[in-house]
Amino acid sequence: MKGNSYLNQAQDLITDGKINKAIELLKSNVSDHDLKTQILQIEARFNNLQRKINNGIIDNDDQLMEENKISNSLLMITSNLSKIASNPQPIKEIVSNNLPQNKSNSFDKKWLIIGLLTMLLFVLGYFLITKNSNNTPIKEDACAKITCMNGGVCKDGKCDCPDGFEGDRCQTSKRVPVDPCANINCLNGGKCDNGTCKCPTGYMGKRCEVKVIDALTKYSFNMKIEDVFNMVGRGTVVTGKILKGNLKKGDTLLIKDANGKTKIKTTCLGIEMFRKMLDSAEEGDNVGLLLKGVTKDQVERGMIIVK
């Protein structure tokens, strides 16, 4: 370390407010590592103050206060250096007790730590919220896009329909099954079968209301027609039970209505029973007769065939 003259010069510079020149003078003359470190710290504070002044982010009162603190720190160092020159005490012991702490650096570190902790908590919270939302998906309203008709109410994605309606949206009226025999009253012991009266022997008509007239009993053969078919390529076939007499293939027949009036005269072209072609049939047989020159719309169930 050089003579004490530079210390006096440094103190004069500090007093005149030329802090930057005082710092440079001390840096160039102090060789002790610990003291030089303290001077560098003060220089850093001074440079930080200059940046605030240049950027206009510090008012005059704060500027003056900070400059006084820096000046006092430098004067304390020069005072310690003067004591060292007169008292060879270890430099580190003298300086460390008198040098003020850099509160600005301590303040910056404090807010840096708070900022890091805040960021860590934010990231942790975001992770927990995201994880919870992935594990527990939002349940959609199953009825949001379903419109029930005719007074139906949506429950769990399905329409609960009122009485008389059905379908995915209650759009269809229920069709109540109708008994074909509900409004049919068969007479004289007849029984309804699928909407049609099955008449006992001696009666005919839609409700078995007509008794086979006595005039029909004079014929040697009679058969009640139960059904009528049209066989393509062959002709009209009537089926029924032979009530009286015998019949042969080629016999001439009369077809009468329920009142005994003759409607059609025809010839039996064929006799079939249980899918077998026969030349003749007799009383009690259920047969099918192929009739000559007769169309399906000319005969109907309930007519009588006589011979």
Secondary structure, DSSP 8 states (H G I E B T S, - for coil): ---THHHHHHHHHHHTT-HHHHHHHHHHH---HHHHHHHHHHHHHHHHHHHHHHHT-S-HHHHHHHHHHHHHHHHHHHHHHHHHHHS---HHHHHHHHS---HHHHHHHHHHHHHHHHHHHHHHHHHHHHHHHHHS-----TTTT----TT-EEETTEEE--TTEESTTS-EE------TTTT----TT-EEETTEEE--TTEESTTS-EE--GGGGGSS-EEEEEEEEEETTTEEEEEEEEEES-EETT-EEEEE-TTS-EEEEEEEEEEEETTEEESEE-TT-EEEEEETT--GGG--TT-EEE-
